[in-house]
């Protein structure tokens, strides 16, 4: 039970390696359900949603990341890129 988030995250990473981003989102959401404070999951949710062209959800998870770590330059960069595209 303690490792459910880690298992779901590992599955998501495997999907991301094969550009199966929609499938990765399903596992990332499961990992997020078990541990909503995991910044790796939040970052990857933002990344995967961006790759499947859902800018709104991508920004949502990047902002949740920034709520935890407001000085994360790489996340601010990704947010800026999304806003520039929009």
Number of C-alpha atoms within 10 A of each C-alpha: 5 7 10 14 22 17 14 21 25 16 17 27 20 14 18 18 10 9 14 16 24 16 15 26 24 17 23 28 19 20 24 20 13 17 15 15 14 16 18 13 27 24 21 22 28 27 24 24 21 18 15 14 12 13 19 13 16 24 22 16 20 21 19 17 24 18 11 12 12 12 10 11 11 10 20 16 11 18 18 13 11 16 11 8 7 8
